[in-house]
Amino acid sequence: MEIARKINTLNDERKSLDLNATTDALRIIRENEEMRKANYTVVYSPEWHKGVIGIVASRLIETYYRPTIVLTYSNGLITGSARSVKDFDVYDAVDACSEYLEHFGGHKYAAGLSLKEENLENFRNSFRDYVNEHITQEQLVPEVEIDGEIILRDISSRFFRILKQFSPFGPGNLSPVFTTNGLVDTGRARVVGKNHLKLEVVHPDISGFPFSAIAFQQGQHYENIKEGKQFSACYHIEENEWNGVTSIQLNIKDLRFEE
Protein backbone atom coordinates (compact mmCIF):
# COMPACT_ATOMS: atom_id res chain seq x y z
CA MET A 1 0.00 0.00 0.00
CA GLU A 2 2.88 2.36 0.73
CA ILE A 3 4.35 1.76 -2.72
CA ALA A 4 0.92 2.22 -4.30
CA ARG A 5 0.46 5.55 -2.49
CA LYS A 6 3.86 6.75 -3.73
CA ILE A 7 3.02 5.75 -7.29
CA ASN A 8 -0.34 7.51 -7.06
CA THR A 9 1.31 10.67 -5.69
CA LEU A 10 3.88 10.67 -8.50
CA ASN A 11 1.14 10.16 -11.07
CA ASP A 12 -0.83 13.09 -9.65
CA GLU A 13 2.31 15.23 -9.87
CA ARG A 14 2.85 14.14 -13.47
CA LYS A 15 -0.75 15.02 -14.36
CA SER A 16 -0.34 18.45 -12.78
CA LEU A 17 2.88 19.11 -14.72
CA ASP A 18 1.22 17.91 -17.92
CA LEU A 19 -1.87 20.09 -17.43
CA ASN A 20 0.08 23.22 -16.49
CA ALA A 21 2.49 22.92 -19.43
CA THR A 22 -0.33 22.21 -21.89
CA THR A 23 -2.35 25.18 -20.64
CA ASP A 24 0.71 27.41 -20.89
CA ALA A 25 1.57 26.21 -24.41
CA LEU A 26 -1.99 26.71 -25.64
CA ARG A 27 -1.93 30.25 -24.23
CA ILE A 28 1.34 31.01 -26.07
CA ILE A 29 -0.19 29.87 -29.37
CA ARG A 30 -3.54 31.57 -28.77
CA GLU A 31 -1.92 34.93 -28.05
CA ASN A 32 0.25 34.87 -31.20
CA GLU A 33 -1.68 35.30 -34.45
CA GLU A 34 1.19 34.03 -36.60
CA MET A 35 1.46 30.85 -34.54
CA ARG A 36 -2.31 30.28 -34.60
CA LYS A 37 -2.39 30.37 -38.41
CA ALA A 38 0.83 28.42 -39.04
CA ASN A 39 1.14 24.93 -40.53
CA TYR A 40 3.41 23.84 -37.67
CA THR A 41 3.94 24.37 -33.95
CA VAL A 42 7.23 25.00 -32.18
CA VAL A 43 6.82 26.22 -28.59
CA TYR A 44 9.50 26.68 -25.93
CA SER A 45 9.57 27.37 -22.22
CA PRO A 46 12.43 26.60 -19.82
CA GLU A 47 9.79 26.12 -17.08
CA TRP A 48 8.24 22.95 -18.52
CA HIS A 49 9.27 19.55 -17.16
CA LYS A 50 11.26 17.43 -19.58
CA GLY A 51 9.31 14.30 -18.65
CA VAL A 52 5.95 15.55 -19.97
CA ILE A 53 6.83 17.46 -23.14
CA GLY A 54 5.99 14.50 -25.37
CA ILE A 55 2.55 14.26 -23.81
CA VAL A 56 2.12 18.03 -24.19
CA ALA A 57 3.01 17.82 -27.90
CA SER A 58 0.30 15.18 -28.38
CA ARG A 59 -2.19 17.34 -26.47
CA LEU A 60 -1.44 20.35 -28.67
CA ILE A 61 -2.17 18.32 -31.80
CA GLU A 62 -5.66 17.66 -30.42
CA THR A 63 -6.30 21.42 -30.66
CA TYR A 64 -3.97 22.48 -33.48
CA TYR A 65 -3.69 19.52 -35.85
CA ARG A 66 -0.23 19.94 -37.37
CA PRO A 67 3.41 18.82 -36.85
CA THR A 68 4.36 19.91 -33.35
CA ILE A 69 7.56 20.33 -31.35
CA VAL A 70 7.57 21.19 -27.64
CA LEU A 71 10.88 22.39 -26.18
CA THR A 72 12.23 22.95 -22.70
CA TYR A 73 15.65 23.53 -21.07
CA SER A 74 17.54 20.65 -19.48
CA ASN A 75 21.19 19.98 -18.62
CA GLY A 76 22.56 22.93 -20.58
CA LEU A 77 20.62 22.29 -23.79
CA ILE A 78 17.17 22.95 -25.20
CA THR A 79 15.50 19.55 -25.39
CA GLY A 80 12.36 18.73 -27.34
CA SER A 81 9.81 16.16 -28.39
CA ALA A 82 8.19 16.16 -31.82
CA ARG A 83 4.85 14.61 -32.75
CA SER A 84 3.24 14.45 -36.17
CA VAL A 85 -0.04 14.11 -38.03
CA LYS A 86 -1.08 11.33 -40.37
CA ASP A 87 1.25 10.70 -43.35
CA PHE A 88 3.70 13.50 -42.48
CA ASP A 89 7.21 12.26 -41.60
CA VAL A 90 8.34 14.45 -38.73
CA TYR A 91 11.65 12.58 -38.48
CA ASP A 92 12.54 13.67 -42.01
CA ALA A 93 11.56 17.22 -41.08
CA VAL A 94 13.84 17.20 -38.03
CA ASP A 95 16.63 15.56 -40.05
CA ALA A 96 16.39 18.38 -42.60
CA CYS A 97 17.18 20.83 -39.78
CA SER A 98 19.99 18.73 -38.28
CA GLU A 99 22.69 21.38 -38.88
CA TYR A 100 21.22 23.25 -35.92
CA LEU A 101 20.92 20.19 -33.64
CA GLU A 102 23.26 18.46 -31.21
CA HIS A 103 21.36 15.18 -31.15
CA PHE A 104 18.14 13.78 -32.59
CA GLY A 105 16.39 10.46 -33.19
CA GLY A 106 12.99 8.93 -33.67
CA HIS A 107 10.66 7.72 -36.38
CA LYS A 108 7.96 8.94 -38.77
CA TYR A 109 5.48 10.13 -36.14
CA ALA A 110 7.66 11.00 -33.14
CA ALA A 111 11.17 12.30 -32.54
CA GLY A 112 13.40 13.64 -29.82
CA LEU A 113 16.01 16.37 -30.26
CA SER A 114 18.38 18.71 -28.47
CA LEU A 115 20.07 21.94 -29.53
CA LYS A 116 22.02 24.89 -28.20
CA GLU A 117 19.99 27.91 -27.16
CA GLU A 118 21.62 30.15 -29.77
CA ASN A 119 20.38 27.84 -32.55
CA LEU A 120 16.72 27.92 -31.53
CA GLU A 121 15.55 30.62 -33.93
CA ASN A 122 17.40 29.15 -36.90
CA PHE A 123 15.98 25.72 -36.11
CA ARG A 124 12.46 27.10 -35.81
CA ASN A 125 12.74 28.87 -39.17
CA SER A 126 14.24 25.82 -40.86
CA PHE A 127 11.50 23.56 -39.50
CA ARG A 128 8.86 26.05 -40.62
CA ASP A 129 10.27 26.17 -44.14
CA TYR A 130 10.43 22.37 -44.43
CA VAL A 131 6.87 21.88 -43.22
CA ASN A 132 5.49 24.62 -45.48
CA GLU A 133 7.22 23.07 -48.49
CA HIS A 134 6.27 19.44 -47.85
CA ILE A 135 2.93 19.29 -46.05
CA THR A 136 -0.38 19.22 -47.93
CA GLN A 137 -3.65 20.82 -46.85
CA GLU A 138 -5.20 17.35 -46.67
CA GLN A 139 -2.63 16.34 -44.04
CA LEU A 140 -3.73 19.27 -41.87
CA VAL A 141 -7.31 17.99 -41.65
CA PRO A 142 -7.82 15.50 -38.80
CA GLU A 143 -9.63 12.32 -39.70
CA VAL A 144 -10.90 9.27 -37.87
CA GLU A 145 -10.52 5.94 -39.64
CA ILE A 146 -13.65 3.85 -39.18
CA ASP A 147 -13.47 0.05 -39.11
CA GLY A 148 -17.16 -0.72 -39.42
CA GLU A 149 -20.75 0.50 -39.16
CA ILE A 150 -23.01 -1.12 -36.56
CA ILE A 151 -26.23 -0.41 -34.69
CA LEU A 152 -26.40 -0.21 -30.91
CA ARG A 153 -28.30 -3.49 -30.74
CA ASP A 154 -25.17 -5.23 -32.08
CA ILE A 155 -23.23 -4.27 -28.95
CA SER A 156 -23.42 -6.89 -26.21
CA SER A 157 -21.22 -8.37 -23.50
CA ARG A 158 -20.37 -11.23 -25.86
CA PHE A 159 -19.46 -8.79 -28.64
CA PHE A 160 -17.19 -6.88 -26.25
CA ARG A 161 -15.50 -10.10 -25.06
CA ILE A 162 -14.69 -10.92 -28.69
CA LEU A 163 -13.23 -7.42 -29.22
CA LYS A 164 -10.97 -7.85 -26.19
CA GLN A 165 -9.45 -10.95 -27.76
CA PHE A 166 -7.77 -8.63 -30.28
CA SER A 167 -5.95 -6.73 -27.51
CA PRO A 168 -3.51 -5.39 -26.48
CA PHE A 169 -4.18 -2.30 -28.57
CA GLY A 170 -1.48 0.18 -29.50
CA PRO A 171 0.20 1.93 -32.48
CA GLY A 172 0.53 -1.30 -34.48
CA ASN A 173 -2.87 -2.64 -33.48
CA LEU A 174 -5.29 0.23 -32.98
CA SER A 175 -8.49 -0.19 -31.01
CA PRO A 176 -11.34 -0.59 -33.52
CA VAL A 177 -13.51 2.42 -34.32
CA PHE A 178 -17.20 1.91 -35.09
CA THR A 179 -19.80 4.31 -36.41
CA THR A 180 -23.54 4.45 -35.81
CA ASN A 181 -26.05 6.72 -37.52
CA GLY A 182 -29.37 8.16 -36.37
CA LEU A 183 -28.61 8.51 -32.66
CA VAL A 184 -30.28 10.77 -30.11
CA ASP A 185 -29.72 11.44 -26.44
CA THR A 186 -32.29 10.27 -23.90
CA GLY A 187 -32.36 13.71 -22.30
CA ARG A 188 -29.62 13.12 -19.75
CA ALA A 189 -26.80 14.86 -21.64
CA ARG A 190 -24.61 17.15 -19.58
CA VAL A 191 -21.20 18.78 -19.70
CA VAL A 192 -18.79 17.40 -17.11
CA GLY A 193 -15.20 18.13 -16.09
CA LYS A 194 -13.29 20.33 -18.52
CA ASN A 195 -15.73 20.51 -21.46
CA HIS A 196 -16.49 16.78 -21.68
CA LEU A 197 -19.90 15.68 -22.95
CA LYS A 198 -21.63 12.88 -21.02
CA LEU A 199 -24.46 11.20 -22.96
CA GLU A 200 -26.95 8.37 -22.92
CA VAL A 201 -27.63 7.44 -26.53
CA VAL A 202 -30.36 5.41 -28.24
CA HIS A 203 -31.73 4.60 -31.68
CA PRO A 204 -35.19 6.21 -31.70
CA ASP A 205 -36.40 3.88 -34.48
CA ILE A 206 -34.73 0.63 -33.36
CA SER A 207 -35.55 -1.26 -30.18
CA GLY A 208 -32.74 -1.68 -27.71
CA PHE A 209 -31.20 -0.39 -24.50
CA PRO A 210 -29.54 3.03 -24.22
CA PHE A 211 -25.75 3.18 -23.90
CA SER A 212 -23.69 5.48 -21.75
CA ALA A 213 -21.22 7.55 -23.79
CA ILE A 214 -18.46 10.08 -23.16
CA ALA A 215 -17.14 12.62 -25.69
CA PHE A 216 -13.98 14.25 -24.36
CA GLN A 217 -13.46 17.95 -25.19
CA GLN A 218 -16.74 18.11 -27.15
CA GLY A 219 -18.96 20.13 -24.86
CA GLN A 220 -19.64 22.54 -27.72
CA HIS A 221 -22.22 20.05 -29.05
CA TYR A 222 -24.35 20.21 -25.91
CA GLU A 223 -27.02 22.62 -27.18
CA ASN A 224 -27.69 20.60 -30.35
CA ILE A 225 -27.81 17.38 -28.31
CA LYS A 226 -30.18 18.98 -25.80
CA GLU A 227 -32.53 20.01 -28.64
CA GLY A 228 -32.88 16.35 -29.60
CA LYS A 229 -31.12 16.56 -32.95
CA GLN A 230 -30.10 13.25 -34.50
CA PHE A 231 -26.41 12.62 -35.06
CA SER A 232 -23.87 10.08 -36.26
CA ALA A 233 -21.02 9.09 -33.97
CA CYS A 234 -17.74 7.22 -34.31
CA TYR A 235 -16.42 5.62 -31.15
CA HIS A 236 -14.41 3.01 -29.31
CA ILE A 237 -16.28 0.46 -27.19
CA GLU A 238 -14.89 0.35 -23.67
CA GLU A 239 -15.59 -0.90 -20.16
CA ASN A 240 -16.40 1.69 -17.53
CA GLU A 241 -16.34 0.98 -13.79
CA TRP A 242 -18.25 3.26 -11.44
CA ASN A 243 -19.14 2.57 -7.80
CA GLY A 244 -18.21 -1.07 -8.23
CA VAL A 245 -20.47 -1.56 -11.27
CA THR A 246 -18.88 -2.38 -14.65
CA SER A 247 -20.73 -1.48 -17.84
CA ILE A 248 -20.07 -0.94 -21.55
CA GLN A 249 -19.41 2.67 -22.54
CA LEU A 250 -18.96 4.36 -25.91
CA ASN A 251 -15.92 6.62 -26.09
CA ILE A 252 -16.99 9.03 -28.83
CA LYS A 253 -14.12 10.31 -30.96
CA ASP A 254 -16.28 12.58 -33.11
CA LEU A 255 -19.92 13.21 -33.94
CA ARG A 256 -21.80 14.85 -36.80
CA PHE A 257 -25.34 16.16 -36.84
CA GLU A 258 -27.55 14.91 -39.62
CA GLU A 259 -29.10 17.31 -42.12
Secondary structure, 3 states (H helix, E strand, C coil): CHHHHHHHHHHHHHHHHHHHHHHHHHHHHHCCHHHHHCCCEEEECCCCCHHHHHHHHHHHHHHCCCCEEEEEEECCEEEEEEECCCCCCHHHHHHHCHHHCCEEEEECCEEEEEECHHHHHHHHHHHHHHHHHHCCCHHHCCCCCCCEECCHHHCCHHHHHHHHCCCCCECCECCCCEEEEEEEECCCCEEECCCEEEEEEECCCCCCCCEEEEECCCHHHHHHHHCCCCEEEEEEEEEEEECCEEEEEEEEEEEEECC
